[in-house]
Amino acid sequence: MNVLKVLEEAELKDNFQKRCKNNYVNSIVRKNFSYTTDYNSYYSIVKDFMKKYPIFNNVVLVQLDKSAENGYPHTRPKNTICIPSNARFPSLEKTMFHEVVHIHQRNNDKLWEKFLNSKEWYHELDEIVPERWREKCRINPDTCLKQFWSFQHRWIPLPLYTNDANPRFEDVKIMFYDLQTGLLEHQGPDDFVNRYGSSSQPEHPYELYAVELAEKGILDEEMLKRFLTSI
């Protein structure tokens, strides 16, 4: 496997690194990151784990420098999971099943959109978010191809950098842009809170459901299909 080619082909599909470089704040917070491969023995541990479960059969694993995406595991098109070289996940199962849900979202976007619509989530054009807020959103490789979704056609969660003078990758607060009032709210509406509680990743419906599904334990394609079609 030519890993560099895998990453090059991924970039052609999602323009993730280009998006980051062309965005002032996202380029600043990543200025000391190295998006390069860096393999060690933990790679084999993760690969051995993946071999146990058929849902990973077509997934490519890439190990990156510990600074890449601040050490956050993430996915790239069309079936690549990236992990940092210094990763020692407390729950390998939960982490990897979370990431494979993102792979499923990438490759079954119509099915996921139908499911999310049934849960009152609606994909919105980027331009619906004012530029001053859009430009301050942390770009996420798992969600950047469909970045903005409104809940109940009204509230759009935005992962906004909190420090204009000295932005840092990890300093983000999820705010909710209200399409009716044009205001930013500090928390989601009651229906959102009642449905998702205090989810660890409320920035995007893809993340909300990746968290929920990873909590269920071992996943397979049939289980995901049942979950998405039991509307």
N, C-alpha and C positions, 0 to 999 in steps of 0.2 A: 504494500500500500504506500503510495506517495502522499505523505501527509501534507506537504506544501501545496500539492495540486488540489487536495481536498479542501483546504482553506481558501485557495484561490477561487475555486469553483463556488464555494459558499459565498464569497464576497461578490462575485458576479450576480448572484441571485438576490442577496439582501442588502448589499451596499452598506453593511453595518459600520465598518471602520471609516468609510467615506462619510457617512452621516455624522459620525462623531467628530471627525476632523473638520467638517464644514460647519459645526455648531460651536460657537465660542466657548460656552461654559463646559460642554462635554469634552472639548479638546483640552481645556485647562486642567480638568480633574484627572485626565488620563495622560498628562504630559510625561510622567515618569513610569508609565506602564510599558511593559514589553510584551507584545502579542506574538510571541515566538514559542516554538516547541521546546520542551525541557523534560526529558523522560527519566524516571527512576523506578525503583522496584515496586512502588505502590501501584504503578500502571498494571502490573501483572495481577495484583490482588483484585483490582477492580474488574479486569478482564475475566478472571476466574469466576467472580460473582456473576457477571453478565451471562456467562455460558450456562448457568443454571436455569435461565428463564427464557423461553422462546421469544418473548416480546422484544428482546435485545438482539435477535438473530441478524438483523440487517443494520444494526446501529454501529457506527464508526466511533471509536473512542480516541480522543486526542488529549495529550497531556501538555499543558502550556506552562510558561514561566509563572511563578507564584504571584507576580504582580498583575497578570492579565485579568482585566475586569475586577481588579481589587481582590483577586482570589475567589471570586464567585463562580461556581460551576454554572454552565449555560449551554445552550444549543445553537447550532448553525445549520443552514440548509445542507442537504435535505434531511439527513439522518445522522448528524454528528453531535456527540456530547463532548464538551470540553471541560476538563478538570484541571485545577492548578497543581503544580508539582509538589507543593507543600501540603496538600490536602490529606487529612486523616479524619474522615467524616465520622462523627459520633454515631450516626446511623447511616451506614452505607446503603441499606435497603431503602430507607425513606428518601435519601438524596437521589439515588439513581432512578427510582420509580417516579419521582417528581420530574426529573429531566426527561424521562421517556414519554411522559404525558405531553410535554412540550413538543417532542418529535411527532407524536400523534396529532397534535393540533396543527402543526405545519403541513402535514401530509393529508389531512382530512378537514380542510378549512371550511368547506361547505357544510359538512355534517356538524361541525362545531358551531358554525354560525346559526344554523337552524336550532340547535340545542340552546345556545345563548339567547336567541330571540325569545324562546319559550320561557326563559328566566328573566325577561325584561331587559336584556342587554342588546344594544344596537350599535353597529360599527358606524363611526362618523368620519367624515372627511377631515383631514388635518386642519384645514382652514377654518373650521368652526370654532377652534380654540384660538383666542387672541394671541398674536405673535409674541407679545411680551411674556405670556405664560408658556406658550409652546416652546420658546427658545430656552426656558429654564428647566425643562423636564429632563430628567435623567433618561438617556436612551438605553433600552433593554434589548439585547439581542434576541430574547425569547419572544418579544412582542412587537418589535419595531415595524414589521411589515403591515400590521394592523394596530396602530399605536393607540388610537383613541376610541373608546366605547362609552356611550351614555347609558346610565341606568334609568329605566322608565322614561327614556327620551328627554332626560333633564339633567342628571348629574354625571359629570365626567371626572373620574379620579385622575389626579395629576401628581406624579412623583417629582416634587419641586425641590431644587437645591435651596437651602435655607440661608446661606451666607454669601451675599453678593460680593463682598470684599475679598473673601478668601474661601471660595467654594471647594468642598472636598467630596469625593465620591460617595462616602457613607453618610454625609450630612444631608439627608433628604426627608421631607415631610410630605405625607399624602394629603393633598387638599382636594376639595371637590368643587369643580367649576359648575355653577348653576346656569344652565342655558336660558332660563326664564329671566333671572335678575341680572345676569352678567357678573355676579359676585363670586368670590372664592369663600368656601365654607371650610371650617376646620375639621368637620366630621361629616360622614355620609348621612343621608336622611334616615328616619326611623326604620323604614322598610329594609334599607341596606343593613343597618346594624342588627335588626332582628333576624335577618336571613344569614348573615355571615359572621356575626359576633365580632370578636377581636382577632380576626384572621391576621396571621403574621405577614401576609403579602396582599394587601388590599388595593394595590396600584392598578390592577388590570384583571378582567375576568379570567384570562388564561392562567394567571397566577393563583387566583382564588380557587379555581377548580383543580389545578395541579397540586396545591396544598391539600385540598379535600381528598382527592383520589389517593395521594401518597399515604395518607393516614389510614387507608383501608388495608394496607399491606401489599401482598403479592398481586400484581396486575397481569392480565393477559388481554389479547386483542378482543376476545369474545366478551370479557367483562366490560371493557370500555365501550364496546358497541351497545351492550345492554344498558349501560349507564346513560348513554347519549340518546337512545331511542325510547327510553321509558318515560316519555313526556306525558 
